[in-house]
């Protein structure tokens, strides 16, 4: 039985107890014990499952970060090797050649590249500013009794599982 199926049973038993003015008959006690045991078992199973998913997720995040570092290292190595080949060709004053079974040549890029040495010296006309909500300031403003359309401060809940 799934957790969402147990809840209505629990509510029904609680309603029966309420209807009986709180008088617990042996039959009601048995029903309550049964549904409570099912509920406890199911919540424990879900909590265990949640913790397992959490551990798996963290392990996958660590693996992803490791793979990203490997990709970055690979890319850096490729750039280094490419730079070494380019430097060697320039030192030999050669623009193309066949080296073993590989052809290597220098080719002009189809477009010119922009090189920015100091971004602080770029005129403001060429800088794109992205608006950003100052969440902490807005929250304080609303908590001080001010109103902002489309915004509110609410007290939420977090589920903690240990």
N, C-alpha and C positions, 0 to 999 in steps of 0.2 A: 504494500500500500504506500502511496506517495504522501509526502508531508501535507500537501494541499488537500488531500482526501481525509486526513486524520483530523484536521481542524474543525470541520463541520460536525464530526462525531463528538469531539470534545465539547463543542458549544451545545450540542443536543443533550449530552449528559448533564452539563451544568444547568441547562434549562429545566431538565427533569428534577434536579435537586432543588432548584428555585421553586418549581411548581409544587414540590412536596414540602414546601415551607422549611427547607433545610433538614428535614428528617431523612436520615440516611438508612435506607433499607439495605439488607444484605445484597439484594440484586443491584441496587444503585452503587454500592461500594465496589462490587465486582466489576461493573461497567466502568466506573471511574478509574479503578486500578488498571484495568485492561487498556483503556484509551490513554491514560497517563503513561503507562509503560511503553506503549507504541509510540507516543509522542516523544518521550525521552530518548528512546532508541533511535528514532528517525532523526531527531535533531543532532544527537551525538554522531550519527553516521554522516549527516550533511556537514557538520563541523569538521569531522575528520577529512572528508572529501575536500572541503574548502582549504584546509591546511596543506593537503597534498598538492592541490592545484597551485597554491601560493608558492610552495617549495619548487615545483616544476617551473613555474613562471620565472622565479628568481634565477634558477639554473639556466633557463633559456636566455634570459637577459644577459647573464654573464657570458654565455657562449656567443651570443650575438656581438657583444662588445669585443670579445676575443677575435671573432671573425672580422669585425670592422678594423681592428688593429692589424690583422694579417693583410687585409685588402690594402690598407694605407701603406704598409711596409712594402708590399708588392708594387704598388704604384710608384712609391719613392725610388725603389730599385730600378724600375723601368725608366723613370726620368733620368736617373744617374747614368744608366747604360746608354741611353739616347744622347745625353750630353757628352759622354766620353767619345762616342762615335762622331758626333758633330765636331767636337774639338779636334779629333784626329784628322778628319777630312779637311778642316780649315788649316791645320798645321801643315798638311801635305799640299795645300792649295789645289785640292781636288774637289769637284762638285758631284761626281758620279763615278761608280766603278762596280766591278763584279769581284766579290771577295768569296772565294770558294763557290758554293752554289747559291749565294745571296747577292742580290743587287742592292746597292745603297746609293742614294742620290739626295742632293739638297734641292729643295723646290721652294719658290716664293709662296707665301701664304696668299690666299685669294683676297684677303682684306688686311688693312693695316690694323695694328693693335694699339690700344691706348695704354700707356704706362703712367701710373700715378705714383709719384715719389712721396708726396706729402698731402694727404687728404685735407689737412687743415688749411691749405692754401687754395683749395678749389672754391670758386665763387658760389655763393648761396643759390644762385639761379640754377645750378646743376646738382643740387642736393635735394633728394626726396625725403620729406619728413613724414613719418607714419604716426597718426594719432594713437595714443595709448591711454586707456582709462587708468587713472590713479586710484586703484581699488581701496587701499587703506584710507586715503583721504576722503573718498566718497563715503565709505562706511562710517567714518567718524562724523562726517557732515550730517548724515541721516540719523545717526544715533544721538546727535545733539538736538534733534527735534525738527530738522528741516526735511522737506519733501522734494523728491526728484521723480518725475514721471518715468515709469518703467523700471524703477529700482526700489528695492526694499531690503531690509536686514532681517533675517530670520534665524532662529535657533534650530539647528538640525540635530540629527542623531547619527552616530556611527555604530556599527555593529562590531563588537570586539569578540574575537574568538581566540581562546588560548588552549 
